[in-house]
Amino acid sequence: MPVKNSKNYNKPIFPVEEIHKQLKKIDKKVPGAVAVFIAAAEEYLAAEIIEKAAIYSRQRGKDVIGATDITEAIKADKELNSILSKSLK
């Protein structure tokens, strides 16, 4: 995670340019704002998953988040499970 300073605090972590490049393969006229929106949504989703997995991991007395912690945290959260249930199989 980037250090919080005025220079890079608001920069996206996900690669907006790469997302835009992939979208342009589908449709040449995709505005850049679409890639920014998708990157922001991915960052939000990742943050939610990591937060839930960290809580689950701590409840199990572990200091490190493992794959099982992520999977179980997603399954325990109704909204995340409904969004990601197909990818967990």
PDB file of N, CA, C and O in Angstrom:
ATOM      1  N   MET A   1       0.853  -1.170   0.000  1.00  0.00           N
ATOM      2  CA  MET A   1       0.000   0.000   0.000  1.00  0.00           C
ATOM      3  C   MET A   1       0.898   1.232   0.000  1.00  0.00           C
ATOM      4  O   MET A   1       1.906   1.268   0.706  1.00  0.00           O
ATOM      5  N   PRO A   2       0.535   2.238  -0.789  1.00  0.00           N
ATOM      6  CA  PRO A   2       1.378   3.427  -0.866  1.00  0.00           C
ATOM      7  C   PRO A   2       1.368   4.223   0.432  1.00  0.00           C
ATOM      8  O   PRO A   2       0.407   4.192   1.200  1.00  0.00           O
ATOM      9  N   VAL A   3       2.452   4.925   0.648  1.00  0.00           N
ATOM     10  CA  VAL A   3       2.569   5.795   1.810  1.00  0.00           C
ATOM     11  C   VAL A   3       1.639   6.982   1.615  1.00  0.00           C
ATOM     12  O   VAL A   3       1.527   7.522   0.515  1.00  0.00           O
ATOM     13  N   LYS A   4       0.971   7.383   2.694  1.00  0.00           N
ATOM     14  CA  LYS A   4       0.035   8.503   2.599  1.00  0.00           C
ATOM     15  C   LYS A   4       0.796   9.819   2.653  1.00  0.00           C
ATOM     16  O   LYS A   4       1.114  10.315   3.734  1.00  0.00           O
ATOM     17  N   ASN A   5       1.083  10.374   1.501  1.00  0.00           N
ATOM     18  CA  ASN A   5       1.614  11.731   1.456  1.00  0.00           C
ATOM     19  C   ASN A   5       0.845  12.487   0.385  1.00  0.00           C
ATOM     20  O   ASN A   5       0.108  11.889  -0.399  1.00  0.00           O
ATOM     21  N   SER A   6       1.012  13.774   0.355  1.00  0.00           N
ATOM     22  CA  SER A   6       0.212  14.596  -0.550  1.00  0.00           C
ATOM     23  C   SER A   6       0.464  14.274  -2.013  1.00  0.00           C
ATOM     24  O   SER A   6      -0.385  14.550  -2.861  1.00  0.00           O
ATOM     25  N   LYS A   7       1.606  13.699  -2.320  1.00  0.00           N
ATOM     26  CA  LYS A   7       1.957  13.441  -3.709  1.00  0.00           C
ATOM     27  C   LYS A   7       1.211  12.247  -4.309  1.00  0.00           C
ATOM     28  O   LYS A   7       0.745  12.328  -5.445  1.00  0.00           O
ATOM     29  N   ASN A   8       1.088  11.142  -3.569  1.00  0.00           N
ATOM     30  CA  ASN A   8       0.492   9.951  -4.159  1.00  0.00           C
ATOM     31  C   ASN A   8      -0.697   9.398  -3.380  1.00  0.00           C
ATOM     32  O   ASN A   8      -1.115   8.268  -3.632  1.00  0.00           O
ATOM     33  N   TYR A   9      -1.242  10.147  -2.458  1.00  0.00           N
ATOM     34  CA  TYR A   9      -2.340   9.662  -1.628  1.00  0.00           C
ATOM     35  C   TYR A   9      -3.571   9.303  -2.453  1.00  0.00           C
ATOM     36  O   TYR A   9      -4.220   8.297  -2.168  1.00  0.00           O
ATOM     37  N   ASN A  10      -3.906  10.083  -3.449  1.00  0.00           N
ATOM     38  CA  ASN A  10      -5.114   9.850  -4.233  1.00  0.00           C
ATOM     39  C   ASN A  10      -4.877   9.098  -5.533  1.00  0.00           C
ATOM     40  O   ASN A  10      -5.798   8.957  -6.338  1.00  0.00           O
ATOM     41  N   LYS A  11      -3.674   8.619  -5.751  1.00  0.00           N
ATOM     42  CA  LYS A  11      -3.403   7.875  -6.977  1.00  0.00           C
ATOM     43  C   LYS A  11      -4.011   6.480  -6.874  1.00  0.00           C
ATOM     44  O   LYS A  11      -3.954   5.853  -5.816  1.00  0.00           O
ATOM     45  N   PRO A  12      -4.590   5.995  -7.967  1.00  0.00           N
ATOM     46  CA  PRO A  12      -5.145   4.643  -7.932  1.00  0.00           C
ATOM     47  C   PRO A  12      -4.039   3.594  -7.852  1.00  0.00           C
ATOM     48  O   PRO A  12      -2.941   3.788  -8.374  1.00  0.00           O
ATOM     49  N   ILE A  13      -4.344   2.488  -7.194  1.00  0.00           N
ATOM     50  CA  ILE A  13      -3.393   1.392  -7.077  1.00  0.00           C
ATOM     51  C   ILE A  13      -3.500   0.482  -8.296  1.00  0.00           C
ATOM     52  O   ILE A  13      -2.488  -0.001  -8.804  1.00  0.00           O
ATOM     53  N   PHE A  14      -4.719   0.249  -8.762  1.00  0.00           N
ATOM     54  CA  PHE A  14      -4.927  -0.606  -9.922  1.00  0.00           C
ATOM     55  C   PHE A  14      -4.510   0.136 -11.192  1.00  0.00           C
ATOM     56  O   PHE A  14      -4.652   1.356 -11.266  1.00  0.00           O
ATOM     57  N   PRO A  15      -4.000  -0.580 -12.183  1.00  0.00           N
ATOM     58  CA  PRO A  15      -3.447   0.052 -13.392  1.00  0.00           C
ATOM     59  C   PRO A  15      -4.531   0.542 -14.359  1.00  0.00           C
ATOM     60  O   PRO A  15      -5.010  -0.218 -15.200  1.00  0.00           O
ATOM     61  N   VAL A  16      -4.904   1.798 -14.235  1.00  0.00           N
ATOM     62  CA  VAL A  16      -5.961   2.374 -15.063  1.00  0.00           C
ATOM     63  C   VAL A  16      -5.610   2.275 -16.547  1.00  0.00           C
ATOM     64  O   VAL A  16      -6.470   1.959 -17.368  1.00  0.00           O
ATOM     65  N   GLU A  17      -4.357   2.542 -16.889  1.00  0.00           N
ATOM     66  CA  GLU A  17      -3.949   2.504 -18.299  1.00  0.00           C
ATOM     67  C   GLU A  17      -4.111   1.104 -18.882  1.00  0.00           C
ATOM     68  O   GLU A  17      -4.554   0.946 -20.019  1.00  0.00           O
ATOM     69  N   GLU A  18      -3.751   0.095 -18.101  1.00  0.00           N
ATOM     70  CA  GLU A  18      -3.875  -1.293 -18.572  1.00  0.00           C
ATOM     71  C   GLU A  18      -5.342  -1.683 -18.731  1.00  0.00           C
ATOM     72  O   GLU A  18      -5.708  -2.351 -19.698  1.00  0.00           O
ATOM     73  N   ILE A  19      -6.173  -1.271 -17.794  1.00  0.00           N
ATOM     74  CA  ILE A  19      -7.608  -1.542 -17.890  1.00  0.00           C
ATOM     75  C   ILE A  19      -8.168  -0.879 -19.137  1.00  0.00           C
ATOM     76  O   ILE A  19      -8.948  -1.487 -19.869  1.00  0.00           O
ATOM     77  N   HIS A  20      -7.773   0.367 -19.381  1.00  0.00           N
ATOM     78  CA  HIS A  20      -8.255   1.090 -20.560  1.00  0.00           C
ATOM     79  C   HIS A  20      -7.800   0.398 -21.843  1.00  0.00           C
ATOM     80  O   HIS A  20      -8.564   0.291 -22.802  1.00  0.00           O
ATOM     81  N   LYS A  21      -6.567  -0.064 -21.854  1.00  0.00           N
ATOM     82  CA  LYS A  21      -6.038  -0.765 -23.028  1.00  0.00           C
ATOM     83  C   LYS A  21      -6.844  -2.037 -23.305  1.00  0.00           C
ATOM     84  O   LYS A  21      -7.161  -2.335 -24.457  1.00  0.00           O
ATOM     85  N   GLN A  22      -7.170  -2.776 -22.262  1.00  0.00           N
ATOM     86  CA  GLN A  22      -7.956  -4.000 -22.428  1.00  0.00           C
ATOM     87  C   GLN A  22      -9.378  -3.683 -22.903  1.00  0.00           C
ATOM     88  O   GLN A  22      -9.931  -4.403 -23.734  1.00  0.00           O
ATOM     89  N   LEU A  23      -9.962  -2.620 -22.381  1.00  0.00           N
ATOM     90  CA  LEU A  23     -11.304  -2.221 -22.810  1.00  0.00           C
ATOM     91  C   LEU A  23     -11.320  -1.792 -24.270  1.00  0.00           C
ATOM     92  O   LEU A  23     -12.284  -2.059 -24.987  1.00  0.00           O
ATOM     93  N   LYS A  24     -10.256  -1.128 -24.712  1.00  0.00           N
ATOM     94  CA  LYS A  24     -10.186  -0.664 -26.099  1.00  0.00           C
ATOM     95  C   LYS A  24     -10.073  -1.824 -27.080  1.00  0.00           C
ATOM     96  O   LYS A  24     -10.384  -1.664 -28.261  1.00  0.00           O
ATOM     97  N   LYS A  25      -9.636  -2.985 -26.612  1.00  0.00           N
ATOM     98  CA  LYS A  25      -9.622  -4.167 -27.468  1.00  0.00           C
ATOM     99  C   LYS A  25     -11.044  -4.597 -27.804  1.00  0.00           C
ATOM    100  O   LYS A  25     -11.300  -5.169 -28.864  1.00  0.00           O
ATOM    101  N   ILE A  26     -11.964  -4.315 -26.887  1.00  0.00           N
ATOM    102  CA  ILE A  26     -13.367  -4.662 -27.089  1.00  0.00           C
ATOM    103  C   ILE A  26     -14.076  -3.585 -27.899  1.00  0.00           C
ATOM    104  O   ILE A  26     -14.830  -3.886 -28.824  1.00  0.00           O
ATOM    105  N   ASP A  27     -13.828  -2.327 -27.543  1.00  0.00           N
ATOM    106  CA  ASP A  27     -14.469  -1.196 -28.221  1.00  0.00           C
ATOM    107  C   ASP A  27     -13.475  -0.041 -28.267  1.00  0.00           C
ATOM    108  O   ASP A  27     -13.043   0.454 -27.227  1.00  0.00           O
ATOM    109  N   LYS A  28     -13.123   0.377 -29.448  1.00  0.00           N
ATOM    110  CA  LYS A  28     -12.103   1.420 -29.634  1.00  0.00           C
ATOM    111  C   LYS A  28     -12.502   2.767 -29.026  1.00  0.00           C
ATOM    112  O   LYS A  28     -11.635   3.592 -28.738  1.00  0.00           O
ATOM    113  N   LYS A  29     -13.795   2.997 -28.829  1.00  0.00           N
ATOM    114  CA  LYS A  29     -14.264   4.309 -28.386  1.00  0.00           C
ATOM    115  C   LYS A  29     -14.583   4.376 -26.888  1.00  0.00           C
ATOM    116  O   LYS A  29     -15.387   5.210 -26.471  1.00  0.00           O
ATOM    117  N   VAL A  30     -13.981   3.532 -26.095  1.00  0.00           N
ATOM    118  CA  VAL A  30     -14.240   3.536 -24.653  1.00  0.00           C
ATOM    119  C   VAL A  30     -13.549   4.747 -24.024  1.00  0.00           C
ATOM    120  O   VAL A  30     -12.336   4.902 -24.165  1.00  0.00           O
ATOM    121  N   PRO A  31     -14.304   5.609 -23.331  1.00  0.00           N
ATOM    122  CA  PRO A  31     -13.683   6.763 -22.676  1.00  0.00           C
ATOM    123  C   PRO A  31     -12.780   6.333 -21.520  1.00  0.00           C
ATOM    124  O   PRO A  31     -13.007   5.298 -20.893  1.00  0.00           O
ATOM    125  N   GLY A  32     -11.775   7.126 -21.254  1.00  0.00           N
ATOM    126  CA  GLY A  32     -10.855   6.836 -20.163  1.00  0.00           C
ATOM    127  C   GLY A  32     -11.531   6.812 -18.807  1.00  0.00           C
ATOM    128  O   GLY A  32     -11.073   6.121 -17.898  1.00  0.00           O
ATOM    129  N   ALA A  33     -12.615   7.559 -18.662  1.00  0.00           N
ATOM    130  CA  ALA A  33     -13.337   7.603 -17.389  1.00  0.00           C
ATOM    131  C   ALA A  33     -13.899   6.235 -17.010  1.00  0.00           C
ATOM    132  O   ALA A  33     -14.046   5.930 -15.827  1.00  0.00           O
ATOM    133  N   VAL A  34     -14.210   5.420 -17.998  1.00  0.00           N
ATOM    134  CA  VAL A  34     -14.722   4.074 -17.728  1.00  0.00           C
ATOM    135  C   VAL A  34     -13.646   3.243 -17.028  1.00  0.00           C
ATOM    136  O   VAL A  34     -13.936   2.528 -16.069  1.00  0.00           O
ATOM    137  N   ALA A  35     -12.415   3.339 -17.507  1.00  0.00           N
ATOM    138  CA  ALA A  35     -11.305   2.606 -16.893  1.00  0.00           C
ATOM    139  C   ALA A  35     -11.057   3.091 -15.467  1.00  0.00           C
ATOM    140  O   ALA A  35     -10.761   2.292 -14.579  1.00  0.00           O
ATOM    141  N   VAL A  36     -11.177   4.387 -15.251  1.00  0.00           N
ATOM    142  CA  VAL A  36     -11.003   4.943 -13.902  1.00  0.00           C
ATOM    143  C   VAL A  36     -12.086   4.397 -12.974  1.00  0.00           C
ATOM    144  O   VAL A  36     -11.800   4.022 -11.837  1.00  0.00           O
ATOM    145  N   PHE A  37     -13.314   4.351 -13.452  1.00  0.00           N
ATOM    146  CA  PHE A  37     -14.424   3.830 -12.655  1.00  0.00           C
ATOM    147  C   PHE A  37     -14.202   2.358 -12.312  1.00  0.00           C
ATOM    148  O   PHE A  37     -14.400   1.955 -11.165  1.00  0.00           O
ATOM    149  N   ILE A  38     -13.795   1.555 -13.288  1.00  0.00           N
ATOM    150  CA  ILE A  38     -13.559   0.127 -13.047  1.00  0.00           C
ATOM    151  C   ILE A  38     -12.422  -0.067 -12.048  1.00  0.00           C
ATOM    152  O   ILE A  38     -12.526  -0.898 -11.146  1.00  0.00           O
ATOM    153  N   ALA A  39     -11.340   0.694 -12.203  1.00  0.00           N
ATOM    154  CA  ALA A  39     -10.213   0.592 -11.266  1.00  0.00           C
ATOM    155  C   ALA A  39     -10.657   0.957  -9.850  1.00  0.00           C
ATOM    156  O   ALA A  39     -10.263   0.302  -8.886  1.00  0.00           O
ATOM    157  N   ALA A  40     -11.470   1.996  -9.726  1.00  0.00           N
ATOM    158  CA  ALA A  40     -11.958   2.408  -8.404  1.00  0.00           C
ATOM    159  C   ALA A  40     -12.839   1.323  -7.790  1.00  0.00           C
ATOM    160  O   ALA A  40     -12.740   1.041  -6.596  1.00  0.00           O
ATOM    161  N   ALA A  41     -13.695   0.719  -8.603  1.00  0.00           N
ATOM    162  CA  ALA A  41     -14.557  -0.355  -8.108  1.00  0.00           C
ATOM    163  C   ALA A  41     -13.729  -1.560  -7.670  1.00  0.00           C
ATOM    164  O   ALA A  41     -14.022  -2.178  -6.647  1.00  0.00           O
ATOM    165  N   GLU A  42     -12.695  -1.895  -8.442  1.00  0.00           N
ATOM    166  CA  GLU A  42     -11.813  -3.013  -8.083  1.00  0.00           C
ATOM    167  C   GLU A  42     -11.069  -2.721  -6.779  1.00  0.00           C
ATOM    168  O   GLU A  42     -10.928  -3.601  -5.930  1.00  0.00           O
ATOM    169  N   GLU A  43     -10.598  -1.494  -6.627  1.00  0.00           N
ATOM    170  CA  GLU A  43      -9.896  -1.120  -5.394  1.00  0.00           C
ATOM    171  C   GLU A  43     -10.826  -1.207  -4.188  1.00  0.00           C
ATOM    172  O   GLU A  43     -10.432  -1.696  -3.129  1.00  0.00           O
ATOM    173  N   TYR A  44     -12.045  -0.737  -4.346  1.00  0.00           N
ATOM    174  CA  TYR A  44     -13.010  -0.790  -3.252  1.00  0.00           C
ATOM    175  C   TYR A  44     -13.304  -2.236  -2.870  1.00  0.00           C
ATOM    176  O   TYR A  44     -13.317  -2.583  -1.689  1.00  0.00           O
ATOM    177  N   LEU A  45     -13.540  -3.074  -3.871  1.00  0.00           N
ATOM    178  CA  LEU A  45     -13.834  -4.479  -3.629  1.00  0.00           C
ATOM    179  C   LEU A  45     -12.652  -5.177  -2.949  1.00  0.00           C
ATOM    180  O   LEU A  45     -12.839  -5.952  -2.012  1.00  0.00           O
ATOM    181  N   ALA A  46     -11.445  -4.900  -3.421  1.00  0.00           N
ATOM    182  CA  ALA A  46     -10.240  -5.491  -2.818  1.00  0.00           C
ATOM    183  C   ALA A  46     -10.093  -5.054  -1.364  1.00  0.00           C
ATOM    184  O   ALA A  46      -9.762  -5.868  -0.501  1.00  0.00           O
ATOM    185  N   ALA A  47     -10.335  -3.779  -1.088  1.00  0.00           N
ATOM    186  CA  ALA A  47     -10.226  -3.272   0.284  1.00  0.00           C
ATOM    187  C   ALA A  47     -11.248  -3.937   1.203  1.00  0.00           C
ATOM    188  O   ALA A  47     -10.931  -4.277   2.343  1.00  0.00           O
ATOM    189  N   GLU A  48     -12.460  -4.122   0.714  1.00  0.00           N
ATOM    190  CA  GLU A  48     -13.497  -4.793   1.503  1.00  0.00           C
ATOM    191  C   GLU A  48     -13.094  -6.229   1.816  1.00  0.00           C
ATOM    192  O   GLU A  48     -13.237  -6.686   2.950  1.00  0.00           O
ATOM    193  N   ILE A  49     -12.594  -6.933   0.815  1.00  0.00           N
ATOM    194  CA  ILE A  49     -12.192  -8.327   1.005  1.00  0.00           C
ATOM    195  C   ILE A  49     -11.035  -8.418   1.997  1.00  0.00           C
ATOM    196  O   ILE A  49     -11.050  -9.262   2.893  1.00  0.00           O
ATOM    197  N   ILE A  50     -10.046  -7.561   1.842  1.00  0.00           N
ATOM    198  CA  ILE A  50      -8.889  -7.586   2.747  1.00  0.00           C
ATOM    199  C   ILE A  50      -9.306  -7.258   4.176  1.00  0.00           C
ATOM    200  O   ILE A  50      -8.840  -7.893   5.122  1.00  0.00           O
ATOM    201  N   GLU A  51     -10.181  -6.271   4.333  1.00  0.00           N
ATOM    202  CA  GLU A  51     -10.650  -5.908   5.671  1.00  0.00           C
ATOM    203  C   GLU A  51     -11.374  -7.074   6.337  1.00  0.00           C
ATOM    204  O   GLU A  51     -11.107  -7.393   7.496  1.00  0.00           O
ATOM    205  N   LYS A  52     -12.286  -7.709   5.608  1.00  0.00           N
ATOM    206  CA  LYS A  52     -13.037  -8.845   6.163  1.00  0.00           C
ATOM    207  C   LYS A  52     -12.108 -10.020   6.453  1.00  0.00           C
ATOM    208  O   LYS A  52     -12.255 -10.688   7.477  1.00  0.00           O
ATOM    209  N   ALA A  53     -11.155 -10.277   5.563  1.00  0.00           N
ATOM    210  CA  ALA A  53     -10.211 -11.382   5.764  1.00  0.00           C
ATOM    211  C   ALA A  53      -9.308 -11.125   6.966  1.00  0.00           C
ATOM    212  O   ALA A  53      -8.968 -12.055   7.697  1.00  0.00           O
ATOM    213  N   ALA A  54      -8.919  -9.871   7.173  1.00  0.00           N
ATOM    214  CA  ALA A  54      -8.085  -9.531   8.330  1.00  0.00           C
ATOM    215  C   ALA A  54      -8.840  -9.777   9.631  1.00  0.00           C
ATOM    216  O   ALA A  54      -8.278 -10.302  10.592  1.00  0.00           O
ATOM    217  N   ILE A  55     -10.101  -9.401   9.659  1.00  0.00           N
ATOM    218  CA  ILE A  55     -10.928  -9.640  10.846  1.00  0.00           C
ATOM    219  C   ILE A  55     -11.059 -11.141  11.093  1.00  0.00           C
ATOM    220  O   ILE A  55     -10.906 -11.604  12.223  1.00  0.00           O
ATOM    221  N   TYR A  56     -11.341 -11.891  10.045  1.00  0.00           N
ATOM    222  CA  TYR A  56     -11.479 -13.346  10.162  1.00  0.00           C
ATOM    223  C   TYR A  56     -10.176 -13.976  10.648  1.00  0.00           C
ATOM    224  O   TYR A  56     -10.185 -14.857  11.507  1.00  0.00           O
ATOM    225  N   SER A  57      -9.066 -13.520  10.094  1.00  0.00           N
ATOM    226  CA  SER A  57      -7.754 -14.046  10.471  1.00  0.00           C
ATOM    227  C   SER A  57      -7.452 -13.757  11.944  1.00  0.00           C
ATOM    228  O   SER A  57      -6.967 -14.633  12.661  1.00  0.00           O
ATOM    229  N   ARG A  58      -7.737 -12.534  12.396  1.00  0.00           N
ATOM    230  CA  ARG A  58      -7.506 -12.163  13.795  1.00  0.00           C
ATOM    231  C   ARG A  58      -8.366 -12.993  14.742  1.00  0.00           C
ATOM    232  O   ARG A  58      -7.918 -13.384  15.821  1.00  0.00           O
ATOM    233  N   GLN A  59      -9.605 -13.258  14.329  1.00  0.00           N
ATOM    234  CA  GLN A  59     -10.502 -14.068  15.158  1.00  0.00           C
ATOM    235  C   GLN A  59      -9.964 -15.486  15.332  1.00  0.00           C
ATOM    236  O   GLN A  59     -10.232 -16.137  16.342  1.00  0.00           O
ATOM    237  N   ARG A  60      -9.213 -15.957  14.354  1.00  0.00           N
ATOM    238  CA  ARG A  60      -8.609 -17.292  14.422  1.00  0.00           C
ATOM    239  C   ARG A  60      -7.246 -17.257  15.108  1.00  0.00           C
ATOM    240  O   ARG A  60      -6.587 -18.289  15.228  1.00  0.00           O
ATOM    241  N   GLY A  61      -6.818 -16.072  15.559  1.00  0.00           N
ATOM    242  CA  GLY A  61      -5.550 -15.938  16.268  1.00  0.00           C
ATOM    243  C   GLY A  61      -4.330 -15.939  15.369  1.00  0.00           C
ATOM    244  O   GLY A  61      -3.231 -16.285  15.802  1.00  0.00           O
ATOM    245  N   LYS A  62      -4.522 -15.552  14.115  1.00  0.00           N
ATOM    246  CA  LYS A  62      -3.413 -15.526  13.167  1.00  0.00           C
ATOM    247  C   LYS A  62      -3.019 -14.084  12.861  1.00  0.00           C
ATOM    248  O   LYS A  62      -3.848 -13.176  12.914  1.00  0.00           O
ATOM    249  N   ASP A  63      -1.752 -13.889  12.543  1.00  0.00           N
ATOM    250  CA  ASP A  63      -1.248 -12.560  12.201  1.00  0.00           C
ATOM    251  C   ASP A  63      -1.177 -12.324  10.698  1.00  0.00           C
ATOM    252  O   ASP A  63      -1.025 -11.189  10.246  1.00  0.00           O
ATOM    253  N   VAL A  64      -1.288 -13.396   9.931  1.00  0.00           N
ATOM    254  CA  VAL A  64      -1.145 -13.310   8.480  1.00  0.00           C
ATOM    255  C   VAL A  64      -2.443 -13.770   7.825  1.00  0.00           C
ATOM    256  O   VAL A  64      -3.053 -14.747   8.260  1.00  0.00           O
ATOM    257  N   ILE A  65      -2.860 -13.063   6.779  1.00  0.00           N
ATOM    258  CA  ILE A  65      -4.057 -13.443   6.038  1.00  0.00           C
ATOM    259  C   ILE A  65      -3.670 -14.509   5.022  1.00  0.00           C
ATOM    260  O   ILE A  65      -2.763 -14.312   4.213  1.00  0.00           O
ATOM    261  N   GLY A  66      -4.361 -15.632   5.073  1.00  0.00           N
ATOM    262  CA  GLY A  66      -4.122 -16.712   4.122  1.00  0.00           C
ATOM    263  C   GLY A  66      -5.277 -16.846   3.145  1.00  0.00           C
ATOM    264  O   GLY A  66      -6.297 -16.169   3.278  1.00  0.00           O
ATOM    265  N   ALA A  67      -5.113 -17.714   2.174  1.00  0.00           N
ATOM    266  CA  ALA A  67      -6.153 -17.939   1.165  1.00  0.00           C
ATOM    267  C   ALA A  67      -7.451 -18.418   1.809  1.00  0.00           C
ATOM    268  O   ALA A  67      -8.537 -18.023   1.386  1.00  0.00           O
ATOM    269  N   THR A  68      -7.342 -19.256   2.816  1.00  0.00           N
ATOM    270  CA  THR A  68      -8.530 -19.748   3.516  1.00  0.00           C
ATOM    271  C   THR A  68      -9.262 -18.608   4.208  1.00  0.00           C
ATOM    272  O   THR A  68     -10.492 -18.566   4.206  1.00  0.00           O
ATOM    273  N   ASP A  69      -8.519 -17.692   4.794  1.00  0.00           N
ATOM    274  CA  ASP A  69      -9.135 -16.540   5.457  1.00  0.00           C
ATOM    275  C   ASP A  69      -9.928 -15.703   4.459  1.00  0.00           C
ATOM    276  O   ASP A  69     -11.033 -15.250   4.757  1.00  0.00           O
ATOM    277  N   ILE A  70      -9.365 -15.505   3.290  1.00  0.00           N
ATOM    278  CA  ILE A  70     -10.042 -14.722   2.251  1.00  0.00           C
ATOM    279  C   ILE A  70     -11.317 -15.427   1.814  1.00  0.00           C
ATOM    280  O   ILE A  70     -12.383 -14.815   1.752  1.00  0.00           O
ATOM    281  N   THR A  71     -11.203 -16.719   1.512  1.00  0.00           N
ATOM    282  CA  THR A  71     -12.362 -17.486   1.055  1.00  0.00           C
ATOM    283  C   THR A  71     -13.466 -17.510   2.105  1.00  0.00           C
ATOM    284  O   THR A  71     -14.632 -17.276   1.786  1.00  0.00           O
ATOM    285  N   GLU A  72     -13.109 -17.788   3.341  1.00  0.00           N
ATOM    286  CA  GLU A  72     -14.111 -17.865   4.410  1.00  0.00           C
ATOM    287  C   GLU A  72     -14.731 -16.501   4.708  1.00  0.00           C
ATOM    288  O   GLU A  72     -15.922 -16.415   5.005  1.00  0.00           O
ATOM    289  N   ALA A  73     -13.942 -15.450   4.632  1.00  0.00           N
ATOM    290  CA  ALA A  73     -14.471 -14.100   4.858  1.00  0.00           C
ATOM    291  C   ALA A  73     -15.475 -13.720   3.776  1.00  0.00           C
ATOM    292  O   ALA A  73     -16.497 -13.098   4.065  1.00  0.00           O
ATOM    293  N   ILE A  74     -15.189 -14.090   2.542  1.00  0.00           N
ATOM    294  CA  ILE A  74     -16.123 -13.812   1.444  1.00  0.00           C
ATOM    295  C   ILE A  74     -17.408 -14.601   1.645  1.00  0.00           C
ATOM    296  O   ILE A  74     -18.503 -14.060   1.490  1.00  0.00           O
ATOM    297  N   LYS A  75     -17.281 -15.874   1.989  1.00  0.00           N
ATOM    298  CA  LYS A  75     -18.462 -16.717   2.188  1.00  0.00           C
ATOM    299  C   LYS A  75     -19.319 -16.232   3.358  1.00  0.00           C
ATOM    300  O   LYS A  75     -20.541 -16.378   3.333  1.00  0.00           O
ATOM    301  N   ALA A  76     -18.684 -15.658   4.378  1.00  0.00           N
ATOM    302  CA  ALA A  76     -19.410 -15.192   5.562  1.00  0.00           C
ATOM    303  C   ALA A  76     -20.142 -13.876   5.329  1.00  0.00           C
ATOM    304  O   ALA A  76     -21.091 -13.564   6.049  1.00  0.00           O
ATOM    305  N   ASP A  77     -19.720 -13.109   4.343  1.00  0.00           N
ATOM    306  CA  ASP A  77     -20.351 -11.820   4.046  1.00  0.00           C
ATOM    307  C   ASP A  77     -21.392 -12.021   2.946  1.00  0.00           C
ATOM    308  O   ASP A  77     -21.064 -12.461   1.845  1.00  0.00           O
ATOM    309  N   LYS A  78     -22.640 -11.697   3.251  1.00  0.00           N
ATOM    310  CA  LYS A  78     -23.747 -11.947   2.323  1.00  0.00           C
ATOM    311  C   LYS A  78     -23.537 -11.269   0.970  1.00  0.00           C
ATOM    312  O   LYS A  78     -23.712 -11.900  -0.073  1.00  0.00           O
ATOM    313  N   GLU A  79     -23.164  -9.998   0.979  1.00  0.00           N
ATOM    314  CA  GLU A  79     -23.006  -9.252  -0.277  1.00  0.00           C
ATOM    315  C   GLU A  79     -21.804  -9.736  -1.085  1.00  0.00           C
ATOM    316  O   GLU A  79     -21.915  -9.955  -2.292  1.00  0.00           O
ATOM    317  N   LEU A  80     -20.659  -9.902  -0.426  1.00  0.00           N
ATOM    318  CA  LEU A  80     -19.473 -10.383  -1.138  1.00  0.00           C
ATOM    319  C   LEU A  80     -19.710 -11.780  -1.688  1.00  0.00           C
ATOM    320  O   LEU A  80     -19.295 -12.089  -2.805  1.00  0.00           O
ATOM    321  N   ASN A  81     -20.371 -12.619  -0.913  1.00  0.00           N
ATOM    322  CA  ASN A  81     -20.646 -13.975  -1.369  1.00  0.00           C
ATOM    323  C   ASN A  81     -21.537 -13.972  -2.608  1.00  0.00           C
ATOM    324  O   ASN A  81     -21.312 -14.749  -3.536  1.00  0.00           O
ATOM    325  N   SER A  82     -22.544 -13.104  -2.627  1.00  0.00           N
ATOM    326  CA  SER A  82     -23.431 -13.064  -3.794  1.00  0.00           C
ATOM    327  C   SER A  82     -22.702 -12.557  -5.039  1.00  0.00           C
ATOM    328  O   SER A  82     -23.004 -12.989  -6.151  1.00  0.00           O
ATOM    329  N   ILE A  83     -21.752 -11.652  -4.859  1.00  0.00           N
ATOM    330  CA  ILE A  83     -21.000 -11.112  -5.991  1.00  0.00           C
ATOM    331  C   ILE A  83     -19.963 -12.109  -6.496  1.00  0.00           C
ATOM    332  O   ILE A  83     -19.780 -12.265  -7.703  1.00  0.00           O
ATOM    333  N   LEU A  84     -19.288 -12.780  -5.572  1.00  0.00           N
ATOM    334  CA  LEU A  84     -18.119 -13.592  -5.925  1.00  0.00           C
ATOM    335  C   LEU A  84     -18.324 -15.097  -5.800  1.00  0.00           C
ATOM    336  O   LEU A  84     -17.360 -15.852  -5.927  1.00  0.00           O
ATOM    337  N   SER A  85     -19.539 -15.552  -5.558  1.00  0.00           N
ATOM    338  CA  SER A  85     -19.757 -16.977  -5.300  1.00  0.00           C
ATOM    339  C   SER A  85     -19.322 -17.866  -6.462  1.00  0.00           C
ATOM    340  O   SER A  85     -18.803 -18.959  -6.233  1.00  0.00           O
ATOM    341  N   LYS A  86     -19.519 -17.431  -7.683  1.00  0.00           N
ATOM    342  CA  LYS A  86     -19.135 -18.255  -8.838  1.00  0.00           C
ATOM    343  C   LYS A  86     -17.625 -18.406  -8.964  1.00  0.00           C
ATOM    344  O   LYS A  86     -17.145 -19.424  -9.462  1.00  0.00           O
ATOM    345  N   SER A  87     -16.878 -17.411  -8.520  1.00  0.00           N
ATOM    346  CA  SER A  87     -15.419 -17.488  -8.638  1.00  0.00           C
ATOM    347  C   SER A  87     -14.786 -18.294  -7.505  1.00  0.00           C
ATOM    348  O   SER A  87     -13.601 -18.618  -7.574  1.00  0.00           O
ATOM    349  N   LEU A  88     -15.549 -18.621  -6.472  1.00  0.00           N
ATOM    350  CA  LEU A  88     -15.016 -19.391  -5.350  1.00  0.00           C
ATOM    351  C   LEU A  88     -15.137 -20.894  -5.558  1.00  0.00           C
ATOM    352  O   LEU A  88     -14.598 -21.667  -4.766  1.00  0.00           O
ATOM    353  N   LYS A  89     -15.824 -21.316  -6.590  1.00  0.00           N
ATOM    354  CA  LYS A  89     -16.034 -22.755  -6.822  1.00  0.00           C
ATOM    355  C   LYS A  89     -14.882 -23.376  -7.536  1.00  0.00           C
ATOM    356  O   LYS A  89     -14.900 -24.577  -7.808  1.00  0.00           O
TER     357      LYS A  89
END
